[in-house]
Amino acid sequence: MSIQTEAFLVEIGTEELPPKALNKLANAFASGIEAGLQEAELAYGDITIYAAPRRLAVMIDAMQLEQADKVVERKGPAKKAGFDADGNPTKALQGFARGCGAAVEDLIEIETDKGIWMAYNLEQKGQPATELLPDIVNQSLAKLPIPKRMRWGSSDVEFVRPVHWALMLLGSDIVPATILGHSTSNTTQGHRFHAPGLLTISKPSEYANKLETEGYVLADFAKRSARIEKQVIAAAKKAGGNAVIDADLLEEVTALNEWPTAVVGEFDQTFLSVPAEALVSAMAGHQKYFHMLDNDGKLMANFITISNIESSNPESVKYGNERVIRPRLADAKFFWDQDRKQPLDDFLPRLKTVVFQQQLGTLFDKVERLETLSVKIGKPLGVDGAFCERAARLSKCDLMSEMVGEFPDLQGVMGRYYATAQNEHDNVAEAIDAQYQPRFAGDSLPESAVAQSLAIADKLDTITGIYGIGQLPTGDKDPFALRRAALGLLRIMIEKNLDLDLRLLIQFSLELHPNVKSDDKLVDEIYDFIVSRLRAYYADKGISAEQFEAVRVCRPAHPIDFAQRIEAVKQFSQMDGSESLSAANKRISNILKKVDGAIAETVNPDLFTEDAETNLWNTLDALRETVSQQIAGRDYIAAISELSTIREAVDTFFDDVMVMADDEAVKQNRLALLNQIYQLFLQVADISRL
């Protein structure tokens, strides 16, 4: 019998939804419905998600109209508890039968690991989808990731925004339900101004097209985003420039508009005397405008706004937006002029009034730590300590400027401009800006050694301080962004090939915090926390969890050393015989773990009784010096390649030799031999974990 299906559509109409959360809400809504269908065992086809400022909608092709009938086995009491000594059913068995709506003779016996049990096969009639869908949709809405729900009017209903309608169709039929206080229907609403009336949707497949052609709503988020991007590029080109389209801004603007129309505006050329980053921040951050560059890459006195209406008088829209942006740009110019009336150094004392963290002191205290720590980091990099100290001293001063107070995203950027304005060395000015790099995944890294030293110092000071007072990240809560800081400093060390001892730097940084009690255990914990961020970092580069663990257990103090070992393990895994040698090392590891007491450090060849022992010892002895030199020079690829030549001798040893011999001296000697092999490999990685 073929399964009957129909398309399904549900739409929730609301006040304007939070733009930065729109996609997340839409995807979660669809995922919740899909999970509900799977649990209800209803088959379904492709899922299409719609997300616009005033609506969340999900359409599903070919949804099964009714659950299949099925037989459910209900397990009752054990047979020995179901019948008395005379073979009559006990009250327990009779009660079980009544609960199943059956007679005792209808019950069956089933074999289990614990003996024979009584059971009943209950035929369960499948329910229609129309009876199941209301609860599936309501459950999905209840589980949406909404940090704070709101109520409106006198209703007890809670949602992220007030709800105005609910549409739910299965085929051409309305699925009767109450969703967030509204009875479902087959009507939706179009654009608030262009098409304020109701639109009837006769079947799910016409939903998107009818909204677009009659309702002036592009419900498909991706389609709307593509239209905005195309319009912005075309508008910029027509105005003689090149649009800069930031992905996050494009997503936010897409979430703000149902019927996007690009409009180009202008502002006074005099504002171009202000740093471009400040003007862009004002335009993008406050007004959601896209900016334009000329053919030389310089900011133009234009912006592109996305209007949510197709105005009959676009000049009025242009004029209105120009009026709105002018005060913002004027503020930026005023802050720029005011901040430069004093040296950057004059902002430093004000940092004493800003608490970094109650137990760790003020921002001024942090700056003093950074002066010492950045010099310590810069020394092995060959950096002039005076540059590091000066960059650290000025690093947080711009936080007290008027400009950064108004545009917080410009921290560091404005510090660089103000430092340049007072003729600070380029290394110092660059470091003030680059200290926050990488700001996000895939962001660029500090280029100069001074900037690298300050960036590492800033992140390490935060990690050691916050971790040292016990405020560890938990779950998805990481208020001081310690995870991002840890990955950031690791990326700088590894990708910029900086040979720094992370453990020593952790210890040194901890000692700079007067309210943190440092010990080896705390150093180890912070080291492990930082290095754990490399797990995902290397997973993205195709390194397996086993390869990562093989290096992590060796606890290399230098992140660049960690990276070199990872590469060696990766290449070793591709060699012929690597699996056999890894298995042999695992066998050695397991043997050594079971040994009680210390294992002798030296091997006595005179105690060898088998040729395989002698052969393995000679093979090990022949390559030991070469491998040791390669390891000392961190040529781990060569070292592990050399070590791999021992495979055949190890295999023969395990084939011909009983390690745990009756003679205690012989046994200990063999254990010492295996331990030397294991420890030599361990200087590169624990390949037994592969």
Rosetta blueprint (number, residue, H / E / L):
1 M L
2 S L
3 I L
4 Q L
5 T E
6 E E
7 A E
8 F E
9 L E
10 V E
11 E E
12 I E
13 G E
14 T E
15 E L
16 E L
17 L L
18 P L
19 P H
20 K H
21 A H
22 L H
23 N H
24 K H
25 L H
26 A H
27 N H
28 A H
29 F H
30 A H
31 S H
32 G H
33 I H
34 E H
35 A H
36 G H
37 L H
38 Q H
39 E H
40 A L
41 E L
42 L L
43 A L
44 Y L
45 G L
46 D L
47 I E
48 T E
49 I E
50 Y E
51 A E
52 A E
53 P L
54 R L
55 R E
56 L E
57 A E
58 V E
59 M E
60 I E
61 D E
62 A E
63 M E
64 Q E
65 L L
66 E E
67 Q L
68 A L
69 D L
70 K E
71 V E
72 V E
73 E E
74 R E
75 K E
76 G E
77 P E
78 A E
79 K H
80 K H
81 A H
82 G H
83 F E
84 D L
85 A L
86 D L
87 G L
88 N L
89 P E
90 T L
91 K H
92 A H
93 L H
94 Q H
95 G H
96 F H
97 A H
98 R H
99 G H
100 C L
101 G L
102 A L
103 A L
104 V H
105 E H
106 D H
107 L L
108 I E
109 E E
110 I E
111 E E
112 T E
113 D L
114 K L
115 G E
116 I E
117 W E
118 M E
119 A E
120 Y E
121 N E
122 L E
123 E E
124 Q E
125 K L
126 G L
127 Q L
128 P E
129 A H
130 T H
131 E H
132 L H
133 L H
134 P H
135 D H
136 I H
137 V H
138 N H
139 Q H
140 S H
141 L H
142 A H
143 K L
144 L L
145 P L
146 I L
147 P L
148 K L
149 R L
150 M E
151 R L
152 W L
153 G L
154 S L
155 S L
156 D L
157 V L
158 E L
159 F E
160 V L
161 R L
162 P L
163 V E
164 H E
165 W E
166 A E
167 L E
168 M E
169 L E
170 L E
171 G L
172 S L
173 D E
174 I E
175 V L
176 P L
177 A L
178 T E
179 I E
180 L L
181 G L
182 H E
183 S E
184 T L
185 S E
186 N L
187 T E
188 T E
189 Q E
190 G L
191 H L
192 R L
193 F L
194 H L
195 A L
196 P L
197 G L
198 L E
199 L E
200 T E
201 I L
202 S L
203 K L
204 P H
205 S H
206 E H
207 Y H
208 A H
209 N H
210 K H
211 L H
212 E H
213 T H
214 E H
215 G H
216 Y L
217 V L
218 L L
219 A L
220 D L
221 F H
222 A H
223 K H
224 R H
225 S H
226 A H
227 R H
228 I H
229 E H
230 K H
231 Q H
232 V H
233 I H
234 A H
235 A H
236 A H
237 K H
238 K H
239 A L
240 G L
241 G L
242 N E
243 A E
244 V E
245 I L
246 D L
247 A H
248 D H
249 L H
250 L H
251 E H
252 E H
253 V H
254 T H
255 A H
256 L H
257 N L
258 E L
259 W L
260 P L
261 T E
262 A E
263 V E
264 V E
265 G E
266 E E
267 F L
268 D L
269 Q H
270 T H
271 F H
272 L H
273 S H
274 V L
275 P L
276 A H
277 E H
278 A H
279 L H
280 V H
281 S H
282 A H
283 M H
284 A H
285 G H
286 H H
287 Q H
288 K L
289 Y L
290 F E
291 H E
292 M E
293 L E
294 D L
295 N L
296 D L
297 G L
298 K L
299 L E
300 M E
301 A E
302 N E
303 F E
304 I E
305 T E
306 I E
307 S E
308 N L
309 I L
310 E L
311 S L
312 S L
313 N L
314 P H
315 E H
316 S H
317 V H
318 K H
319 Y H
320 G H
321 N H
322 E H
323 R H
324 V H
325 I H
326 R H
327 P H
328 R H
329 L H
330 A H
331 D H
332 A H
333 K H
334 F H
335 F H
336 W H
337 D H
338 Q H
339 D H
340 R L
341 K L
342 Q L
343 P L
344 L H
345 D H
346 D H
347 F H
348 L H
349 P H
350 R H
351 L H
352 K H
353 T H
354 V L
355 V E
356 F E
357 Q E
358 Q L
359 Q L
360 L L
361 G E
362 T E
363 L H
364 F H
365 D H
366 K H
367 V H
368 E H
369 R H
370 L H
371 E H
372 T H
373 L H
374 S H
375 V H
376 K H
377 I H
378 G H
379 K H
380 P H
381 L H
382 G L
383 V L
384 D L
385 G H
386 A H
387 F H
388 C H
389 E H
390 R H
391 A H
392 A H
393 R H
394 L H
395 S L
396 K L
397 C H
398 D H
399 L H
400 M H
401 S L
402 E H
403 M H
404 V H
405 G H
406 E H
407 F L
408 P H
409 D H
410 L H
411 Q L
412 G L
413 V H
414 M H
415 G H
416 R H
417 Y H
418 Y H
419 A H
420 T H
421 A H
422 Q L
423 N L
424 E L
425 H L
426 D H
427 N H
428 V H
429 A H
430 E H
431 A H
432 I H
433 D H
434 A H
435 Q L
436 Y L
437 Q L
438 P L
439 R L
440 F L
441 A L
442 G L
443 D L
444 S L
445 L L
446 P L
447 E L
448 S L
449 A H
450 V H
451 A H
452 Q H
453 S H
454 L H
455 A H
456 I H
457 A H
458 D H
459 K H
460 L H
461 D H
462 T H
463 I H
464 T H
465 G H
466 I H
467 Y H
468 G H
469 I L
470 G L
471 Q L
472 L L
473 P L
474 T E
475 G L
476 D L
477 K E
478 D L
479 P L
480 F L
481 A L
482 L H
483 R H
484 R H
485 A H
486 A H
487 L H
488 G H
489 L H
490 L H
491 R H
492 I H
493 M H
494 I H
495 E H
496 K L
497 N L
498 L L
499 D L
500 L L
501 D L
502 L H
503 R H
504 L H
505 L H
506 I H
507 Q H
508 F H
509 S H
510 L H
511 E H
512 L L
513 H L
514 P L
515 N L
516 V L
517 K L
518 S L
519 D L
520 D H
521 K H
522 L H
523 V H
524 D H
525 E H
526 I H
527 Y H
528 D H
529 F H
530 I H
531 V H
532 S H
533 R L
534 L H
535 R H
536 A H
537 Y H
538 Y H
539 A H
540 D L
541 K L
542 G L
543 I L
544 S L
545 A H
546 E H
547 Q H
548 F H
549 E H
550 A H
551 V H
552 R H
553 V L
554 C L
555 R L
556 P L
557 A L
558 H L
559 P H
560 I H
561 D H
562 F H
563 A H
564 Q H
565 R H
566 I H
567 E H
568 A H
569 V H
570 K H
571 Q H
572 F H
573 S H
574 Q L
575 M L
576 D L
577 G L
578 S H
579 E H
580 S H
581 L H
582 S H
583 A H
584 A H
585 N H
586 K H
587 R H
588 I H
589 S H
590 N H
591 I H
592 L H
593 K H
594 K L
595 V L
596 D L
597 G L
598 A L
599 I L
600 A L
601 E L
602 T L
603 V L
604 N L
605 P H
606 D H
607 L H
608 F L
609 T L
610 E L
611 D H
612 A H
613 E H
614 T H
615 N H
616 L H
617 W H
618 N H
619 T H
620 L H
621 D H
622 A H
623 L H
624 R H
625 E H
626 T H
627 V H
628 S H
629 Q H
630 Q H
631 I H
632 A H
633 G L
634 R L
635 D L
636 Y H
637 I H
638 A H
639 A H
640 I H
641 S H
642 E H
643 L H
644 S H
645 T H
646 I H
647 R H
648 E H
649 A H
650 V H
651 D H
652 T H
653 F H
654 F H
655 D H
656 D H
657 V L
658 M L
659 V L
660 M L
661 A L
662 D L
663 D L
664 E H
665 A H
666 V H
667 K H
668 Q H
669 N H
670 R H
671 L H
672 A H
673 L H
674 L H
675 N H
676 Q H
677 I H
678 Y H
679 Q H
680 L H
681 F H
682 L H
683 Q L
684 V L
685 A L
686 D L
687 I H
688 S H
689 R H
690 L L
